Amino acid sequence: MELVWSARMVPAEEARALGLFDRVVPHQALMTEARVLAESWAAQPPLAVRRAKEALYQSEGATLAEMLDHEIAMQNELFATAEARTRIGQSLRTRSR
């Protein structure tokens, strides 16, 4: 609340340390870093991304117990997909090397 009431300018590294955002990059690297991040997100299974977004939105008005139930239901749904089986298999093969 101090930042809201004081209107103090916060340096980027301090804002990152406060959890206002996840990373700080030099201006000249911004577009490259943004593309790398976007490509990483785009490579995720669409249904998993959709369910994660839904959970974030739902959490605003839900209790912890409701969210835990929702999380279990989502995990059951997502682990039953062919995409999950493929990714889990790939991960297990990579670990066994």
N, CA, C and O atoms as CSV, one atom per row, in Angstrom:
chain,resi,resn,atom,element,x,y,z
A,1,MET,N,N,0.824,-1.200,0.000
A,1,MET,CA,C,0.000,0.000,0.000
A,1,MET,C,C,0.860,1.252,0.000
A,1,MET,O,O,0.461,2.296,-0.515
A,2,GLU,N,N,2.046,1.135,0.584
A,2,GLU,CA,C,2.925,2.304,0.633
A,2,GLU,C,C,3.159,2.874,-0.762
A,2,GLU,O,O,3.143,4.091,-0.944
A,3,LEU,N,N,3.375,2.006,-1.747
A,3,LEU,CA,C,3.623,2.489,-3.103
A,3,LEU,C,C,2.413,3.216,-3.670
A,3,LEU,O,O,2.560,4.207,-4.385
A,4,VAL,N,N,1.228,2.734,-3.356
A,4,VAL,CA,C,0.014,3.371,-3.855
A,4,VAL,C,C,-0.133,4.765,-3.270
A,4,VAL,O,O,-0.393,5.723,-3.998
A,5,TRP,N,N,0.031,4.884,-1.954
A,5,TRP,CA,C,-0.206,6.162,-1.296
A,5,TRP,C,C,0.922,7.153,-1.496
A,5,TRP,O,O,0.683,8.360,-1.537
A,6,SER,N,N,2.143,6.668,-1.622
A,6,SER,CA,C,3.271,7.596,-1.758
A,6,SER,C,C,3.501,8.033,-3.199
A,6,SER,O,O,4.100,9.082,-3.437
A,7,ALA,N,N,3.035,7.249,-4.156
A,7,ALA,CA,C,3.272,7.511,-5.583
A,7,ALA,C,C,4.764,7.582,-5.896
A,7,ALA,O,O,5.183,8.223,-6.861
A,8,ARG,N,N,5.554,6.911,-5.062
A,8,ARG,CA,C,7.006,6.900,-5.232
A,8,ARG,C,C,7.377,6.131,-6.487
A,8,ARG,O,O,6.810,5.073,-6.760
A,9,MET,N,N,8.328,6.658,-7.253
A,9,MET,CA,C,8.857,5.946,-8.413
A,9,MET,C,C,9.725,4.802,-7.900
A,9,MET,O,O,10.542,4.989,-6.998
A,10,VAL,N,N,9.546,3.640,-8.469
A,10,VAL,CA,C,10.267,2.454,-8.020
A,10,VAL,C,C,11.200,2.004,-9.137
A,10,VAL,O,O,10.753,1.768,-10.259
A,11,PRO,N,N,12.493,1.885,-8.839
A,11,PRO,CA,C,13.421,1.382,-9.856
A,11,PRO,C,C,13.034,-0.038,-10.277
A,11,PRO,O,O,12.440,-0.782,-9.497
A,12,ALA,N,N,13.370,-0.402,-11.498
A,12,ALA,CA,C,12.960,-1.686,-12.067
A,12,ALA,C,C,13.360,-2.870,-11.192
A,12,ALA,O,O,12.532,-3.742,-10.932
A,13,GLU,N,N,14.589,-2.921,-10.739
A,13,GLU,CA,C,15.035,-4.068,-9.935
A,13,GLU,C,C,14.272,-4.165,-8.618
A,13,GLU,O,O,13.946,-5.265,-8.171
A,14,GLU,N,N,13.987,-3.036,-8.002
A,14,GLU,CA,C,13.211,-3.064,-6.757
A,14,GLU,C,C,11.789,-3.549,-7.026
A,14,GLU,O,O,11.244,-4.341,-6.257
A,15,ALA,N,N,11.195,-3.079,-8.107
A,15,ALA,CA,C,9.843,-3.513,-8.458
A,15,ALA,C,C,9.812,-5.018,-8.721
A,15,ALA,O,O,8.863,-5.699,-8.332
A,16,ARG,N,N,10.850,-5.535,-9.381
A,16,ARG,CA,C,10.931,-6.977,-9.614
A,16,ARG,C,C,11.042,-7.715,-8.286
A,16,ARG,O,O,10.370,-8.724,-8.072
A,17,ALA,N,N,11.898,-7.207,-7.389
A,17,ALA,CA,C,12.078,-7.837,-6.077
A,17,ALA,C,C,10.781,-7.816,-5.262
A,17,ALA,O,O,10.545,-8.708,-4.447
A,18,LEU,N,N,9.954,-6.816,-5.478
A,18,LEU,CA,C,8.667,-6.721,-4.780
A,18,LEU,C,C,7.605,-7.628,-5.402
A,18,LEU,O,O,6.506,-7.762,-4.865
A,19,GLY,N,N,7.934,-8.243,-6.526
A,19,GLY,CA,C,6.990,-9.137,-7.181
A,19,GLY,C,C,6.004,-8.446,-8.100
A,19,GLY,O,O,4.983,-9.027,-8.467
A,20,LEU,N,N,6.302,-7.196,-8.481
A,20,LEU,CA,C,5.397,-6.488,-9.383
A,20,LEU,C,C,5.488,-7.024,-10.809
A,20,LEU,O,O,4.536,-6.910,-11.581
A,21,PHE,N,N,6.625,-7.603,-11.153
A,21,PHE,CA,C,6.788,-8.308,-12.424
A,21,PHE,C,C,7.896,-9.319,-12.280
A,21,PHE,O,O,8.591,-9.338,-11.264
A,22,ASP,N,N,8.075,-10.162,-13.284
A,22,ASP,CA,C,8.956,-11.320,-13.164
A,22,ASP,C,C,10.407,-11.085,-13.549
A,22,ASP,O,O,11.304,-11.716,-12.990
A,23,ARG,N,N,10.649,-10.194,-14.486
A,23,ARG,CA,C,12.033,-10.014,-14.927
A,23,ARG,C,C,12.265,-8.610,-15.439
A,23,ARG,O,O,11.336,-7.884,-15.794
A,24,VAL,N,N,13.539,-8.252,-15.464
A,24,VAL,CA,C,13.981,-6.970,-16.003
A,24,VAL,C,C,14.999,-7.289,-17.086
A,24,VAL,O,O,15.931,-8.062,-16.866
A,25,VAL,N,N,14.814,-6.691,-18.256
A,25,VAL,CA,C,15.772,-6.891,-19.346
A,25,VAL,C,C,16.194,-5.533,-19.885
A,25,VAL,O,O,15.434,-4.568,-19.810
A,26,PRO,N,N,17.404,-5.458,-20.426
A,26,PRO,CA,C,17.832,-4.197,-21.039
A,26,PRO,C,C,16.906,-3.837,-22.205
A,26,PRO,O,O,16.379,-4.720,-22.882
A,27,HIS,N,N,16.715,-2.558,-22.429
A,27,HIS,CA,C,15.801,-2.089,-23.477
A,27,HIS,C,C,16.128,-2.709,-24.837
A,27,HIS,O,O,15.228,-3.104,-25.577
A,28,GLN,N,N,17.421,-2.791,-25.160
A,28,GLN,CA,C,17.813,-3.309,-26.470
A,28,GLN,C,C,17.486,-4.796,-26.629
A,28,GLN,O,O,17.426,-5.291,-27.754
A,29,ALA,N,N,17.276,-5.507,-25.537
A,29,ALA,CA,C,16.952,-6.938,-25.595
A,29,ALA,C,C,15.457,-7.211,-25.421
A,29,ALA,O,O,15.030,-8.365,-25.441
A,30,LEU,N,N,14.675,-6.169,-25.252
A,30,LEU,CA,C,13.262,-6.336,-24.909
A,30,LEU,C,C,12.488,-7.172,-25.927
A,30,LEU,O,O,11.826,-8.138,-25.547
A,31,MET,N,N,12.556,-6.825,-27.195
A,31,MET,CA,C,11.777,-7.547,-28.200
A,31,MET,C,C,12.241,-8.993,-28.346
A,31,MET,O,O,11.420,-9.896,-28.510
A,32,THR,N,N,13.541,-9.213,-28.287
A,32,THR,CA,C,14.058,-10.578,-28.373
A,32,THR,C,C,13.557,-11.405,-27.203
A,32,THR,O,O,13.074,-12.522,-27.389
A,33,GLU,N,N,13.670,-10.865,-26.000
A,33,GLU,CA,C,13.206,-11.576,-24.807
A,33,GLU,C,C,11.699,-11.812,-24.848
A,33,GLU,O,O,11.221,-12.875,-24.453
A,34,ALA,N,N,10.955,-10.819,-25.326
A,34,ALA,CA,C,9.498,-10.965,-25.419
A,34,ALA,C,C,9.129,-12.080,-26.391
A,34,ALA,O,O,8.220,-12.865,-26.123
A,35,ARG,N,N,9.830,-12.148,-27.512
A,35,ARG,CA,C,9.554,-13.215,-28.488
A,35,ARG,C,C,9.884,-14.592,-27.917
A,35,ARG,O,O,9.122,-15.542,-28.097
A,36,VAL,N,N,11.016,-14.697,-27.231
A,36,VAL,CA,C,11.398,-15.977,-26.623
A,36,VAL,C,C,10.329,-16.415,-25.625
A,36,VAL,O,O,9.928,-17.578,-25.608
A,37,LEU,N,N,9.876,-15.488,-24.803
A,37,LEU,CA,C,8.841,-15.802,-23.820
A,37,LEU,C,C,7.529,-16.192,-24.508
A,37,LEU,O,O,6.886,-17.167,-24.117
A,38,ALA,N,N,7.137,-15.433,-25.525
A,38,ALA,CA,C,5.899,-15.732,-26.249
A,38,ALA,C,C,5.970,-17.100,-26.920
A,38,ALA,O,O,4.994,-17.850,-26.906
A,39,GLU,N,N,7.120,-17.430,-27.507
A,39,GLU,CA,C,7.285,-18.739,-28.145
A,39,GLU,C,C,7.214,-19.862,-27.112
A,39,GLU,O,O,6.658,-20.927,-27.380
A,40,SER,N,N,7.775,-19.618,-25.942
A,40,SER,CA,C,7.717,-20.611,-24.871
A,40,SER,C,C,6.274,-20.857,-24.447
A,40,SER,O,O,5.857,-22.003,-24.279
A,41,TRP,N,N,5.519,-19.783,-24.277
A,41,TRP,CA,C,4.113,-19.923,-23.900
A,41,TRP,C,C,3.316,-20.594,-25.012
A,41,TRP,O,O,2.464,-21.441,-24.743
A,42,ALA,N,N,3.591,-20.220,-26.259
A,42,ALA,CA,C,2.853,-20.778,-27.392
A,42,ALA,C,C,3.112,-22.274,-27.553
A,42,ALA,O,O,2.288,-22.988,-28.125
A,43,ALA,N,N,4.245,-22.750,-27.057
A,43,ALA,CA,C,4.590,-24.168,-27.172
A,43,ALA,C,C,3.879,-25.030,-26.127
A,43,ALA,O,O,3.955,-26.257,-26.183
A,44,GLN,N,N,3.202,-24.409,-25.192
A,44,GLN,CA,C,2.498,-25.158,-24.148
A,44,GLN,C,C,1.185,-25.713,-24.701
A,44,GLN,O,O,0.614,-25.144,-25.632
A,45,PRO,N,N,0.710,-26.808,-24.137
A,45,PRO,CA,C,-0.560,-27.381,-24.605
A,45,PRO,C,C,-1.704,-26.376,-24.435
A,45,PRO,O,O,-1.914,-25.864,-23.336
A,46,PRO,N,N,-2.442,-26.091,-25.508
A,46,PRO,CA,C,-3.500,-25.077,-25.436
A,46,PRO,C,C,-4.528,-25.327,-24.336
A,46,PRO,O,O,-4.958,-24.387,-23.668
A,47,LEU,N,N,-4.924,-26.580,-24.142
A,47,LEU,CA,C,-5.921,-26.858,-23.103
A,47,LEU,C,C,-5.366,-26.542,-21.716
A,47,LEU,O,O,-6.090,-26.023,-20.867
A,48,ALA,N,N,-4.102,-26.846,-21.480
A,48,ALA,CA,C,-3.492,-26.554,-20.177
A,48,ALA,C,C,-3.422,-25.047,-19.942
A,48,ALA,O,O,-3.675,-24.577,-18.833
A,49,VAL,N,N,-3.081,-24.299,-20.976
A,49,VAL,CA,C,-3.028,-22.833,-20.856
A,49,VAL,C,C,-4.426,-22.292,-20.575
A,49,VAL,O,O,-4.605,-21.422,-19.723
A,50,ARG,N,N,-5.410,-22.814,-21.295
A,50,ARG,CA,C,-6.791,-22.369,-21.095
A,50,ARG,C,C,-7.252,-22.639,-19.668
A,50,ARG,O,O,-7.858,-21.776,-19.033
A,51,ARG,N,N,-6.963,-23.841,-19.164
A,51,ARG,CA,C,-7.381,-24.187,-17.801
A,51,ARG,C,C,-6.645,-23.344,-16.762
A,51,ARG,O,O,-7.230,-22.979,-15.742
A,52,ALA,N,N,-5.381,-23.031,-17.004
A,52,ALA,CA,C,-4.635,-22.181,-16.067
A,52,ALA,C,C,-5.253,-20.789,-16.004
A,52,ALA,O,O,-5.400,-20.220,-14.923
A,53,LYS,N,N,-5.614,-20.243,-17.158
A,53,LYS,CA,C,-6.268,-18.926,-17.186
A,53,LYS,C,C,-7.606,-18.975,-16.451
A,53,LYS,O,O,-7.928,-18.083,-15.666
A,54,GLU,N,N,-8.373,-20.018,-16.715
A,54,GLU,CA,C,-9.665,-20.160,-16.039
A,54,GLU,C,C,-9.485,-20.208,-14.526
A,54,GLU,O,O,-10.252,-19.594,-13.785
A,55,ALA,N,N,-8.478,-20.935,-14.074
A,55,ALA,CA,C,-8.233,-21.045,-12.632
A,55,ALA,C,C,-7.870,-19.690,-12.036
A,55,ALA,O,O,-8.324,-19.344,-10.945
A,56,LEU,N,N,-7.055,-18.927,-12.750
A,56,LEU,CA,C,-6.699,-17.595,-12.246
A,56,LEU,C,C,-7.935,-16.718,-12.103
A,56,LEU,O,O,-8.119,-16.057,-11.081
A,57,TYR,N,N,-8.778,-16.713,-13.127
A,57,TYR,CA,C,-9.986,-15.891,-13.067
A,57,TYR,C,C,-10.932,-16.378,-11.971
A,57,TYR,O,O,-11.513,-15.572,-11.245
A,58,GLN,N,N,-11.083,-17.686,-11.854
A,58,GLN,CA,C,-11.989,-18.249,-10.854
A,58,GLN,C,C,-11.497,-17.962,-9.440
A,58,GLN,O,O,-12.307,-17.789,-8.529
A,59,SER,N,N,-10.192,-17.911,-9.245
A,59,SER,CA,C,-9.637,-17.752,-7.900
A,59,SER,C,C,-10.012,-16.424,-7.256
A,59,SER,O,O,-9.969,-16.290,-6.033
A,60,GLU,N,N,-10.379,-15.444,-8.072
A,60,GLU,CA,C,-10.739,-14.137,-7.518
A,60,GLU,C,C,-11.948,-14.211,-6.593
A,60,GLU,O,O,-12.040,-13.452,-5.629
A,61,GLY,N,N,-12.875,-15.124,-6.882
A,61,GLY,CA,C,-14.084,-15.181,-6.066
A,61,GLY,C,C,-14.304,-16.508,-5.381
A,61,GLY,O,O,-15.407,-16.791,-4.914
A,62,ALA,N,N,-13.266,-17.331,-5.313
A,62,ALA,CA,C,-13.425,-18.675,-4.761
A,62,ALA,C,C,-12.679,-18.823,-3.440
A,62,ALA,O,O,-11.746,-18.076,-3.145
A,63,THR,N,N,-13.104,-19.787,-2.667
A,63,THR,CA,C,-12.393,-20.116,-1.429
A,63,THR,C,C,-11.220,-21.039,-1.757
A,63,THR,O,O,-11.129,-21.578,-2.860
A,64,LEU,N,N,-10.334,-21.210,-0.794
A,64,LEU,CA,C,-9.209,-22.125,-0.981
A,64,LEU,C,C,-9.717,-23.538,-1.246
A,64,LEU,O,O,-9.216,-24.220,-2.140
A,65,ALA,N,N,-10.699,-23.974,-0.483
A,65,ALA,CA,C,-11.243,-25.325,-0.664
A,65,ALA,C,C,-11.818,-25.498,-2.069
A,65,ALA,O,O,-11.611,-26.533,-2.703
A,66,GLU,N,N,-12.536,-24.494,-2.552
A,66,GLU,CA,C,-13.091,-24.564,-3.907
A,66,GLU,C,C,-11.984,-24.643,-4.955
A,66,GLU,O,O,-12.094,-25.387,-5.929
A,67,MET,N,N,-10.933,-23.881,-4.752
A,67,MET,CA,C,-9.837,-23.888,-5.718
A,67,MET,C,C,-9.068,-25.200,-5.676
A,67,MET,O,O,-8.623,-25.685,-6.717
A,68,LEU,N,N,-8.904,-25.778,-4.504
A,68,LEU,CA,C,-8.228,-27.078,-4.423
A,68,LEU,C,C,-9.041,-28.143,-5.155
A,68,LEU,O,O,-8.480,-28.971,-5.873
A,69,ASP,N,N,-10.356,-28.123,-4.975
A,69,ASP,CA,C,-11.220,-29.058,-5.706
A,69,ASP,C,C,-11.112,-28.828,-7.213
A,69,ASP,O,O,-11.032,-29.776,-7.994
A,70,HIS,N,N,-11.110,-27.564,-7.602
A,70,HIS,CA,C,-11.001,-27.217,-9.020
A,70,HIS,C,C,-9.659,-27.684,-9.588
A,70,HIS,O,O,-9.601,-28.215,-10.698
A,71,GLU,N,N,-8.600,-27.488,-8.837
A,71,GLU,CA,C,-7.261,-27.896,-9.271
A,71,GLU,C,C,-7.188,-29.410,-9.473
A,71,GLU,O,O,-6.626,-29.880,-10.462
A,72,ILE,N,N,-7.747,-30.159,-8.548
A,72,ILE,CA,C,-7.751,-31.625,-8.682
A,72,ILE,C,C,-8.517,-32.035,-9.941
A,72,ILE,O,O,-8.067,-32.902,-10.690
A,73,ALA,N,N,-9.667,-31.416,-10.168
A,73,ALA,CA,C,-10.462,-31.744,-11.355
A,73,ALA,C,C,-9.696,-31.410,-12.633
A,73,ALA,O,O,-9.710,-32.184,-13.590
A,74,MET,N,N,-9.032,-30.260,-12.645
A,74,MET,CA,C,-8.261,-29.876,-13.834
A,74,MET,C,C,-7.090,-30.819,-14.064
A,74,MET,O,O,-6.826,-31.212,-15.200
A,75,GLN,N,N,-6.387,-31.186,-13.001
A,75,GLN,CA,C,-5.265,-32.107,-13.156
A,75,GLN,C,C,-5.738,-33.451,-13.691
A,75,GLN,O,O,-5.097,-34.029,-14.570
A,76,ASN,N,N,-6.848,-33.951,-13.172
A,76,ASN,CA,C,-7.393,-35.214,-13.672
A,76,ASN,C,C,-7.719,-35.112,-15.157
A,76,ASN,O,O,-7.413,-36.017,-15.933
A,77,GLU,N,N,-8.341,-34.004,-15.543
A,77,GLU,CA,C,-8.687,-33.799,-16.952
A,77,GLU,C,C,-7.431,-33.726,-17.823
A,77,GLU,O,O,-7.346,-34.383,-18.860
A,78,LEU,N,N,-6.470,-32.930,-17.394
A,78,LEU,CA,C,-5.285,-32.702,-18.221
A,78,LEU,C,C,-4.372,-33.918,-18.292
A,78,LEU,O,O,-3.806,-34.198,-19.348
A,79,PHE,N,N,-4.219,-34.644,-17.195
A,79,PHE,CA,C,-3.360,-35.833,-17.220
A,79,PHE,C,C,-3.959,-36.950,-18.073
A,79,PHE,O,O,-3.244,-37.869,-18.472
A,80,ALA,N,N,-5.251,-36.884,-18.355
A,80,ALA,CA,C,-5.904,-37.906,-19.177
A,80,ALA,C,C,-5.764,-37.643,-20.678
A,80,ALA,O,O,-6.197,-38.462,-21.489
A,81,THR,N,N,-5.168,-36.516,-21.055
A,81,THR,CA,C,-5.055,-36.189,-22.479
A,81,THR,C,C,-3.867,-36.900,-23.127
A,81,THR,O,O,-2.901,-37.274,-22.461
A,82,ALA,N,N,-3.968,-37.072,-24.431
A,82,ALA,CA,C,-2.862,-37.671,-25.194
A,82,ALA,C,C,-1.618,-36.791,-25.101
A,82,ALA,O,O,-0.499,-37.299,-25.031
A,83,GLU,N,N,-1.812,-35.483,-25.098
A,83,GLU,CA,C,-0.687,-34.541,-24.991
A,83,GLU,C,C,0.097,-34.794,-23.710
A,83,GLU,O,O,1.328,-34.817,-23.729
A,84,ALA,N,N,-0.602,-34.982,-22.605
A,84,ALA,CA,C,0.073,-35.228,-21.325
A,84,ALA,C,C,0.838,-36.541,-21.360
A,84,ALA,O,O,1.986,-36.607,-20.921
A,85,ARG,N,N,0.210,-37.577,-21.877
A,85,ARG,CA,C,0.902,-38.873,-21.946
A,85,ARG,C,C,2.176,-38.770,-22.783
A,85,ARG,O,O,3.208,-39.337,-22.424
A,86,THR,N,N,2.099,-38.045,-23.896
A,86,THR,CA,C,3.274,-37.866,-24.755
A,86,THR,C,C,4.373,-37.115,-24.017
A,86,THR,O,O,5.530,-37.536,-24.024
A,87,ARG,N,N,4.013,-36.000,-23.379
A,87,ARG,CA,C,5.016,-35.183,-22.682
A,87,ARG,C,C,5.612,-35.920,-21.482
A,87,ARG,O,O,6.813,-35.825,-21.227
A,88,ILE,N,N,4.790,-36.642,-20.760
A,88,ILE,CA,C,5.300,-37.410,-19.616
A,88,ILE,C,C,6.256,-38.483,-20.107
A,88,ILE,O,O,7.314,-38.693,-19.514
A,89,GLY,N,N,5.891,-39.165,-21.187
A,89,GLY,CA,C,6.774,-40.180,-21.755
A,89,GLY,C,C,8.105,-39.599,-22.195
A,89,GLY,O,O,9.156,-40.193,-21.953
A,90,GLN,N,N,8.067,-38.439,-22.843
A,90,GLN,CA,C,9.304,-37.774,-23.264
A,90,GLN,C,C,10.164,-37.413,-22.060
A,90,GLN,O,O,11.382,-37.595,-22.075
A,91,SER,N,N,9.524,-36.907,-21.031
A,91,SER,CA,C,10.255,-36.521,-19.827
A,91,SER,C,C,10.909,-37.728,-19.166
A,91,SER,O,O,12.060,-37.659,-18.735
A,92,LEU,N,N,10.178,-38.827,-19.089
A,92,LEU,CA,C,10.733,-40.035,-18.474
A,92,LEU,C,C,11.905,-40.577,-19.282
A,92,LEU,O,O,12.903,-41.016,-18.712
A,93,ARG,N,N,11.789,-40.548,-20.597
A,93,ARG,CA,C,12.896,-41.014,-21.440
A,93,ARG,C,C,14.121,-40.124,-21.270
A,93,ARG,O,O,15.247,-40.619,-21.241
A,94,THR,N,N,13.913,-38.825,-21.159
A,94,THR,CA,C,15.027,-37.884,-20.977
A,94,THR,C,C,15.713,-38.121,-19.640
A,94,THR,O,O,16.941,-38.092,-19.561
A,95,ARG,N,N,14.937,-38.355,-18.595
A,95,ARG,CA,C,15.507,-38.577,-17.256
A,95,ARG,C,C,16.288,-39.878,-17.163
A,95,ARG,O,O,17.252,-39.970,-16.403
A,96,SER,N,N,15.881,-40.880,-17.927
A,96,SER,CA,C,16.526,-42.193,-17.805
A,96,SER,C,C,17.847,-42.275,-18.568
A,96,SER,O,O,18.524,-43.302,-18.525
A,97,ARG,N,N,18.212,-41.219,-19.253
A,97,ARG,CA,C,19.477,-41.223,-20.005
A,97,ARG,C,C,20.655,-41.000,-19.119
A,97,ARG,O,O,21.790,-40.975,-19.596
